[in-house]
Amino acid sequence: MKKYLFTPGPVPVPEDILLEMARPIIHHRTVEFENIFAEVREGLKYIFQTKEEVFVLASSGTGAMEGAVTNTLSRGDPALVVNGGKFGERWVKICQAYGIEVHEIKVEWGEAVDPSEIKGALSKNPSIRAVLIQASETSTGVMHPTKEIAEITKERDDVILIVDGISAVGVFPQPLDAWGIDVLIGGSQKAFMLPPGLAFAALSKKAWKFNERSNLPKFYFDFKRYLKDAKSNTTPWTPAITLVIGLASVLRNFKNEGLEKMFQRHARLAQATREAIKAIGLELYAKHSPSTALTAAISPGDINAGKIISGLRDRFGMTLAGGQDQAKGKIFRISHMGFIDRADIIAVISALECILRDLGYKFDFGAGSRRASDILGVE
Amino acid sequence: MKKYLFTPGPVPVPEDILLEMARPIIHHRTVEFENIFAEVREGLKYIFQTKEEVFVLASSGTGAMEGAVTNTLSRGDPALVVNGGKFGERWVKICQAYGIEVHEIKVEWGEAVDPSEIKGALSKNPSIRAVLIQASETSTGVMHPTKEIAEITKERDDVILIVDGISAVGVFPQPLDAWGIDVLIGGSQKAFMLPPGLAFAALSKKAWKFNERSNLPKFYFDFKRYLKDAKSNTTPWTPAITLVIGLASVLRNFKNEGLEKMFQRHARLAQATREAIKAIGLELYAKHSPSTALTAAISPGDINAGKIISGLRDRFGMTLAGGQDQAKGKIFRISHMGFIDRADIIAVISALECILRDLGYKFDFGAGSRRASDILGVE
């Protein structure tokens, strides 16, 4: 059976990139690799919309999340963490593991944080040194308002904004320099359409000042070492060479497409998916700000979402993600990041309609596909 | 020009493994991936010669080194570090970054540590909690005597032996259970003949007791999380999926070849390389215990080793590593780990002779090739 991958990371990897990475491996202390790395550095700056260095870590995104904390904060520092899902919760756990005093803004799953809550918390606790958010909370399919939050934090020299942009960078705008984001991280298996194994991180000048006084222990994720070595187009530890080579190719494609077009491409796929879901009569899990990266839909009636997911897998070869923790069995998630195109979205919506009908759900069969087609058919 | 890679990581990756990793990517929370991961767990236990769990980290080897320290020790713990090269130095730096009280045994580059020195240091400082060594110090091509050191540490309940086996596991014996090693780590780009991006770590029961009272902060490399998730054939964070798939294939091949044969294969290539180097009239950099993983040779007379390396690269398409720091310009290193066979060694020795002759070095031209051929030609 032909296979389709709609999980929010990994996403499908283009065939030519897979083959590029299957070429004979080269050593990383060679002119050949240094030239590739120079290209990667430039390409990442373009995608992160920054003049600052963007580091390439051999790790999953969680490694970059840890580095974002350990490179800027100090033991006992109070930090404000927006926790509106599985990844917000991960910020909490990372901070706790490193002895950060966590002030949590608990956001109901499916909701976006209200920036005025952050403004309020910062006024109430002037000792807070950092605000940590997800640009896109992958577990709920919600975007938190980075821009509005950055407007609050950039007024303060003593507060930084740390943004988990793993499901955001390259999907929708998160311009580090223009908005005043202080730490922005990304991962290879999302918009970058590569296998997992690389994470990215960039720091603003304000964040580097925090780095100077940061006393949390770090070694593998010590960004200062990466900054130093990046200037000679290398990394302090052996890089994940094949993934970096794939990244260079992907970034070349991104440059050709252009950032604006990348954002438009993702926005249109997201809109079509959402509208189709609604036309089928389903509810989005995101009550506000549904993410451009993925769409989380609530399973209708008393149908367990697991049945929809297994149906799509077994009958159509399509892999989707379900819900985690409290959302388990309630939702299914369709990713439209990276190497997903119009035909993929039309196909998954059509397959979803077939499965829903077989599960006994009553709706206007074909309405979802028609709606998706209508939105995506236009040039 | 046809290319040959003789660097001590990465080593050449077999073509079928490269293509295996170029197959369409799959999601890691699927039965398909869990089955692969179950196979990887078994295969790694076989290679690490242990009944304990072996963790698969998405990182370079340095990440596993950091984890070896942060998962077993506590702030202020005294540790005895054998520093006889670039990677011994890395143990020192990692320990220092985490507030470990470092007691250093400085070993001259090219020398192996004398176990009696370790015995002496442990008697003199009974508060020392850990001994950290390299099984094979890649920067100098020397093996430290793990077995003899383990005999000392296993007598003590309050001291663990942490072994960097990155250039050792799968190359020559480092049986975790049989010798009483407490932490053993490995990396994908050495004997495992994969691209860099995966590291491995296994802990003895004694090391797990240390883990219980270890208070160093950790999150991404928190081995307890990996242990918990390994039981359900998964990892706490997104694994480097394609590399894990390649690993499953490689481990299958290893099982077919058998561990003893793997060790013999490496030992014979190492012996042939060393004997050939000596037949050419060159000196090994290792004064004792030359490593089975790679051979470091001293450039003769006043010939800068960089000239030998660039000659081999430009005229024969062969990439070798030079020396680092104090050994820079003095030595060149030929790796015989992983996907390197008899023909490769014959070829590099022959090419080396051509380059040396052109650089004006006087020797019995052909003696090295003859010696290598003589050793490797036998079944």
Contacts between the chains, C-beta under 8 A, distances in Angstrom:
chain1	res1	chain2	res2	distance
A	3	B	24	6.2
A	3	B	26	7.9
A	5	B	24	7.6
A	5	B	25	6.9
A	5	B	26	7.4
A	5	B	27	6.4
A	7	B	27	4.6
A	7	B	29	7.9
A	9	B	238	6.7
A	10	B	25	5.1
A	10	B	26	7.9
A	10	B	27	6.4
A	10	B	28	7.5
A	10	B	238	7.6
A	10	B	241	6.1
A	12	B	24	7.0
A	12	B	25	6.7
A	13	B	24	7.5
A	13	B	25	5.0
A	18	B	21	8.0
A	18	B	22	4.2
A	18	B	23	7.6
A	18	B	24	7.6
A	18	B	25	7.9
A	19	B	22	5.7
A	21	B	18	7.9
A	21	B	21	7.2
A	21	B	22	6.7
A	21	B	242	7.8
A	22	B	18	4.2
A	22	B	19	5.7
A	22	B	21	6.7
A	22	B	22	3.9
A	23	B	18	7.6
A	24	B	3	6.2
A	24	B	5	7.7
A	24	B	12	7.0
A	24	B	13	7.5
A	24	B	18	7.6
A	25	B	5	6.9
A	25	B	10	5.0
A	25	B	12	6.7
A	25	B	13	5.0
A	25	B	18	7.9
A	25	B	195	5.6
A	26	B	3	7.9
A	26	B	5	7.4
A	26	B	10	7.9
A	26	B	319	7.6
A	27	B	5	6.4
A	27	B	7	4.6
A	27	B	10	6.3
A	27	B	319	5.2
A	27	B	321	7.6
A	28	B	10	7.5
A	28	B	196	7.8
A	29	B	7	7.9
A	29	B	321	7.5
A	30	B	319	6.6
A	58	B	58	7.2
A	58	B	59	5.5
A	58	B	60	5.0
A	58	B	63	7.5
A	58	B	196	6.9
A	58	B	197	5.4
A	59	B	58	5.5
A	59	B	59	5.3
A	59	B	63	7.0
A	59	B	220	6.6
A	60	B	58	5.0
A	60	B	220	7.8
A	60	B	237	4.2
A	60	B	238	4.5
A	60	B	239	7.5
A	60	B	240	7.6
A	61	B	237	7.5
A	61	B	238	6.9
A	62	B	219	7.5
A	62	B	220	5.5
A	62	B	236	7.9
A	62	B	237	4.2
A	62	B	238	7.7
A	63	B	58	7.5
A	63	B	59	7.0
A	63	B	63	7.9
A	63	B	220	4.6
A	63	B	237	7.5
A	66	B	219	5.0
A	66	B	220	4.7
A	93	B	219	7.0
A	94	B	219	5.0
A	97	B	217	5.5
A	97	B	218	6.6
A	97	B	219	4.4
A	97	B	222	7.5
A	98	B	217	4.8
A	98	B	219	7.3
A	99	B	217	6.6
A	187	B	238	7.8
A	189	B	238	6.6
A	195	B	25	5.6
A	195	B	240	6.7
A	195	B	241	5.5
A	195	B	242	4.2
A	195	B	243	7.7
A	196	B	28	7.8
A	196	B	58	6.9
A	196	B	238	4.5
A	196	B	239	6.8
A	196	B	240	5.7
A	196	B	241	5.7
A	197	B	58	5.4
A	197	B	197	4.9
A	197	B	240	3.4
A	197	B	241	7.8
A	197	B	242	7.4
A	197	B	243	6.4
A	216	B	217	7.3
A	217	B	97	5.5
A	217	B	98	4.8
A	217	B	99	6.6
A	217	B	216	7.3
A	217	B	217	6.4
A	218	B	97	6.6
A	219	B	62	7.5
A	219	B	66	5.0
A	219	B	93	7.0
A	219	B	94	5.0
A	219	B	97	4.4
A	219	B	98	7.3
A	220	B	59	6.6
A	220	B	60	7.8
A	220	B	62	5.4
A	220	B	63	4.6
A	220	B	66	4.7
A	220	B	221	7.5
A	221	B	220	7.5
A	222	B	97	7.4
A	236	B	62	7.9
A	237	B	60	4.2
A	237	B	61	7.5
A	237	B	62	4.1
A	237	B	63	7.5
A	238	B	9	6.6
A	238	B	10	7.6
A	238	B	60	4.5
A	238	B	61	7.0
A	238	B	62	7.7
A	238	B	187	7.7
A	238	B	189	6.6
A	238	B	196	4.5
A	239	B	60	7.5
A	239	B	196	6.8
A	240	B	60	7.6
A	240	B	195	6.8
A	240	B	196	5.7
A	240	B	197	3.4
A	240	B	240	7.2
A	240	B	243	7.9
A	241	B	10	6.1
A	241	B	195	5.5
A	241	B	196	5.7
A	241	B	197	7.8
A	242	B	21	7.8
A	242	B	195	4.2
A	242	B	197	7.4
A	243	B	195	7.8
A	243	B	197	6.4
A	243	B	240	7.9
A	319	B	26	7.6
A	319	B	27	5.2
A	319	B	30	6.6
A	321	B	27	7.6
A	321	B	29	7.5
